[in-house]
Amino acid sequence: MQIAVLLYDGFTALDAIGPYQTLSPLPDTEVVFVAEQAGPVQDDNRTLSLVAAKSLAEVSGPDIVVVPGGPPENVQVQMDNEAVTGWLRAVDATTTWTTSVCTGSLLLAAAGLLAGRRATTHWLSREDIGKHGVEPTGDRVVFDGKYVTAAGVSSGIDMGLTLAGKIAGDQYAQGIQLMIEYDPQPPYDAGSPEKAPAELVEFFRAGGAAQK
């Protein structure tokens, strides 16, 4: 089974690494990072690069595609990039699962793959994905046919584990969870707009940026 993780300039690192960490232990699995051109690809912080081992042209029939998100302006560039959206349409014709994390679902929507389907994305982008004929939802992981979308950033770990369970069984996925010791006990209960302080939600809705 081949899993292709798409990389592009300005992607969010955990969007790609979360599913990689949870799906790569599956039996008889090859994970390949792909980009328009092979080579290093910088993340949205410009401090980390992942290496795309192969170009899009070299990967034509993956069993699973993982599309990470990124800041809206970076994702928009790829939404307008026919090389990327065309590749997504081409490989989707034969994938068993087509997946995304965070605003990566906007890329799937721009490729025309989510029209009429339920999907999730980062909470700030739900309205945007609805403009593509998608039924947005605030659920953390959404399955609609072979399409699997995850909400913001960290939910890619949940998506990967859930998909691993469907592929290899619950016990196998539980083993992956145990070995990465994924046992969330966050210091704050502010991980969704429904739980976070209202002033924070409004700050980010107004275009505020997280401090780094």
Number of C-alpha atoms within 10 A of each C-alpha: 13 17 23 26 24 24 31 26 19 22 27 25 20 21 28 25 18 21 27 21 17 24 26 18 16 17 11 8 13 15 18 21 22 25 26 20 16 17 16 16 21 19 19 18 12 11 7 13 18 18 15 21 15 17 18 22 13 13 16 16 16 21 18 21 25 26 26 32 32 25 14 15 10 17 22 15 14 18 19 13 15 12 14 22 19 14 16 24 15 14 20 23 10 14 20 16 18 25 27 31 35 28 35 34 32 34 26 26 23 24 23 17 20 22 18 12 15 20 30 31 31 23 19 16 18 21 14 16 25 19 14 19 15 23 17 21 18 17 14 22 24 20 18 11 11 13 22 24 31 31 30 27 23 18 22 30 25 19 26 27 25 20 22 23 19 12 14 12 12 15 11 18 23 15 14 22 18 11 10 10 9 14 8 6 7 8 6 8 10 13 11 14 15 9 11 13 12 10 9 13 17 12 12 13 12 9 9 11 9 7 4 4
